[in-house]
Amino acid sequence: MSPRSAQVNEELRRRSRERILAATVELVSERGYEATTLGDIAERAGSARGLISYYFPGKRQLLQSAVHRLMHLTLEEALEREPRTEDGRERLARAIDAILGLAEERPVLMRTHMAGILQAEGFVRCPEQQRLAALLRDTVSRYGAADVDAEYPLLRALLMGAVFAVLLPGAPMPMSRLRAELFQRYGLDWEQGAPPDGGPPDGAPLTR
């Protein structure tokens, strides 16, 4: 049997990494961070335990990469769903709804992710984070921001703050109110994106 080509080996490594990331999302969502071990993740992913250490320096970094991948895939799906659109305002509305939606759909996972960012390891810059950043930057650009380099980190900070506010133990903010504030900030119509049931909160503007 002839040896595998470098391209085949690279594809196998990519698939192995993605299985590990997907397994991390599943297990932390089901069990929480502390109850999920690297051995559990390896077993769920069908990978050797040593591969996780090869790809990731620790569990916190692994979790961040896994959540960044989930956010990228969720955002990509929202932006490309039917009916597809090139309208920059609609795409930004979809992006905001996609990220806020993860806070409601996967609260354990997203709360753990936010807590990890605030700890010593800080913000992990990994391939998954870079793909997410590129997609958000493209969304900001299509929206028509005059200075994408300034507007992209602001949007990222606003989204992270909104997710934190939704998940704050004991004093969560209603997602509809946070959505309304973000939509007002960017001059988006309430009916754009994927509006939640019940309409806008009292006092929130419907349009710019």
C-alpha positions as CSV (number, residue, x, y, z in Angstrom):
1,M,0.0,0.0,0.0
2,S,1.4,3.4,-1.0
3,P,1.7,6.0,1.8
4,R,-1.0,8.6,2.1
5,S,-0.4,11.9,0.5
6,A,0.1,15.1,2.6
7,Q,-3.3,16.3,1.4
8,V,-5.0,13.2,2.7
9,N,-3.2,13.4,6.0
10,E,-4.2,17.0,6.4
11,E,-7.9,16.1,5.7
12,L,-7.8,13.4,8.3
13,R,-6.3,15.7,10.8
14,R,-9.0,18.3,10.1
15,R,-11.8,15.7,10.5
16,S,-10.3,14.5,13.7
17,R,-10.1,18.0,15.1
18,E,-13.7,18.7,14.2
19,R,-14.9,15.5,15.9
20,I,-13.1,16.6,19.0
21,L,-14.6,20.1,18.9
22,A,-18.1,18.8,18.2
23,A,-17.9,16.2,21.1
24,T,-16.7,19.0,23.4
25,V,-19.8,21.1,22.6
26,E,-22.1,18.1,23.1
27,L,-20.7,17.0,26.4
28,V,-20.3,20.4,28.1
29,S,-23.8,21.2,27.1
30,E,-25.0,17.9,28.6
31,R,-22.9,17.7,31.8
32,G,-21.2,21.0,32.4
33,Y,-17.5,21.9,32.3
34,E,-16.3,20.3,35.5
35,A,-18.1,17.0,34.9
36,T,-16.6,16.6,31.4
37,T,-13.2,15.1,31.2
38,L,-10.8,15.0,28.3
39,G,-11.1,11.2,28.3
40,D,-14.9,11.6,27.9
41,I,-14.4,13.9,25.0
42,A,-11.9,11.5,23.3
43,E,-14.4,8.6,23.8
44,R,-17.3,10.6,22.3
45,A,-15.1,11.8,19.4
46,G,-13.7,8.3,18.7
47,S,-10.2,9.7,19.0
48,A,-7.1,8.8,21.1
49,R,-6.8,10.8,24.3
50,G,-3.3,12.0,23.2
51,L,-4.7,13.6,20.1
52,I,-6.5,16.2,22.2
53,S,-3.3,17.2,23.9
54,Y,-1.6,17.4,20.5
55,Y,-4.2,19.8,19.1
56,F,-5.0,21.8,22.3
57,P,-2.8,22.9,25.2
58,G,-5.7,22.5,27.8
59,K,-9.4,22.0,28.4
60,R,-10.2,25.7,28.6
61,Q,-8.5,26.3,25.2
62,L,-10.3,23.3,23.8
63,L,-13.7,24.6,25.0
64,Q,-13.1,28.1,23.5
65,S,-12.2,26.6,20.2
66,A,-15.2,24.4,20.3
67,V,-17.6,27.3,21.1
68,H,-16.0,29.5,18.4
69,R,-16.6,26.7,15.9
70,L,-20.2,26.4,17.0
71,M,-20.7,30.2,16.7
72,H,-19.1,30.3,13.3
73,L,-21.3,27.4,12.0
74,T,-24.4,28.9,13.6
75,L,-23.6,32.4,12.1
76,E,-22.9,30.9,8.7
77,E,-26.1,29.0,8.6
78,A,-28.1,32.1,9.6
79,L,-26.5,34.3,7.0
80,E,-27.0,31.8,4.2
81,R,-30.4,30.5,5.0
82,E,-33.2,30.9,2.5
83,P,-34.3,33.3,1.3
84,R,-30.6,34.2,0.7
85,T,-29.9,37.9,0.7
86,E,-27.0,40.3,0.0
87,D,-28.7,43.1,2.0
88,G,-26.2,44.2,4.6
89,R,-28.8,45.3,7.2
90,E,-30.6,42.0,7.0
91,R,-27.4,40.1,7.3
92,L,-26.4,42.0,10.4
93,A,-29.8,41.4,11.9
94,R,-29.4,37.7,11.3
95,A,-25.9,37.8,12.8
96,I,-27.2,39.4,16.0
97,D,-30.1,37.0,16.3
98,A,-27.8,34.0,15.7
99,I,-25.4,34.9,18.5
100,L,-28.1,35.9,21.0
101,G,-29.9,32.7,20.1
102,L,-27.0,30.6,21.3
103,A,-27.3,32.1,24.7
104,E,-30.9,30.9,25.0
105,E,-30.4,27.5,23.2
106,R,-27.1,26.5,25.0
107,P,-27.0,28.5,28.3
108,V,-24.7,26.1,30.1
109,L,-22.2,26.0,27.3
110,M,-22.2,29.8,26.6
111,R,-22.0,30.7,30.4
112,T,-19.0,28.4,30.7
113,H,-17.4,29.9,27.6
114,M,-17.9,33.5,28.9
115,A,-16.5,32.5,32.3
116,G,-13.4,31.0,30.7
117,I,-12.7,34.2,28.7
118,L,-12.7,36.2,32.0
119,Q,-10.2,33.8,33.6
120,A,-6.4,33.8,33.4
121,E,-6.2,32.1,29.9
122,G,-8.2,35.0,28.4
123,F,-9.3,35.1,24.8
124,V,-7.9,32.2,22.7
125,R,-7.0,33.1,19.1
126,C,-7.4,29.8,17.2
127,P,-8.4,28.9,13.7
128,E,-12.0,28.6,14.7
129,Q,-11.9,32.1,16.3
130,Q,-10.3,33.5,13.1
131,R,-13.0,32.0,10.9
132,L,-15.7,33.5,13.2
133,A,-13.9,36.9,13.1
134,A,-13.7,36.8,9.3
135,L,-17.4,36.2,9.0
136,L,-18.3,38.9,11.4
137,R,-16.0,41.4,9.7
138,D,-17.5,40.5,6.4
139,T,-21.0,41.1,7.9
140,V,-19.9,44.5,9.2
141,S,-18.4,45.4,5.8
142,R,-21.6,44.4,3.9
143,Y,-23.6,46.4,6.4
144,G,-21.7,49.4,5.1
145,A,-19.6,50.4,8.1
146,A,-17.3,53.3,7.3
147,D,-14.4,51.9,9.3
148,V,-14.6,48.1,9.5
149,D,-11.5,47.9,11.7
150,A,-13.2,50.0,14.3
151,E,-16.7,48.7,13.9
152,Y,-15.9,45.0,14.0
153,P,-14.4,44.9,17.5
154,L,-17.2,47.1,18.8
155,L,-19.8,44.7,17.4
156,R,-18.0,41.8,18.9
157,A,-17.9,43.5,22.3
158,L,-21.6,44.4,22.1
159,L,-22.5,40.9,21.3
160,M,-20.4,39.4,24.1
161,G,-21.9,41.9,26.5
162,A,-25.4,41.0,25.4
163,V,-24.7,37.3,25.8
164,F,-23.3,37.9,29.3
165,A,-26.4,39.9,30.2
166,V,-28.7,37.2,29.1
167,L,-26.8,34.6,31.1
168,L,-26.1,36.7,34.3
169,P,-27.1,34.4,37.2
170,G,-29.8,36.0,39.4
171,A,-30.3,39.1,37.2
172,P,-30.6,38.1,33.6
173,M,-31.7,40.7,31.0
174,P,-34.6,39.8,28.7
175,M,-33.2,38.9,25.3
176,S,-35.9,41.0,23.5
177,R,-34.8,44.1,25.3
178,L,-31.1,43.5,24.5
179,R,-32.1,42.7,20.9
180,A,-34.0,46.0,20.7
181,E,-31.1,48.0,22.0
182,L,-28.7,46.4,19.4
183,F,-31.2,46.9,16.6
184,Q,-31.6,50.5,17.5
185,R,-27.8,51.0,17.7
186,Y,-27.5,49.7,14.1
187,G,-30.7,51.2,12.7
188,L,-32.3,47.8,12.0
189,D,-36.0,47.0,11.8
190,W,-37.5,44.7,14.4
191,E,-38.9,42.4,11.8
192,Q,-35.5,41.8,10.2
193,G,-33.5,38.7,11.1
194,A,-35.4,36.2,13.2
195,P,-37.6,38.3,15.5
196,P,-38.8,36.5,18.7
197,D,-42.4,35.9,19.4
198,G,-44.4,38.6,21.2
199,G,-43.0,41.6,19.3
200,P,-40.7,44.3,20.6
201,P,-40.7,45.2,24.3
202,D,-42.7,48.3,25.4
203,G,-41.0,51.5,24.3
204,A,-38.7,49.8,21.8
205,P,-38.6,51.4,18.3
206,L,-39.8,49.3,15.4
207,T,-37.5,51.1,12.9
208,R,-34.7,53.5,12.7
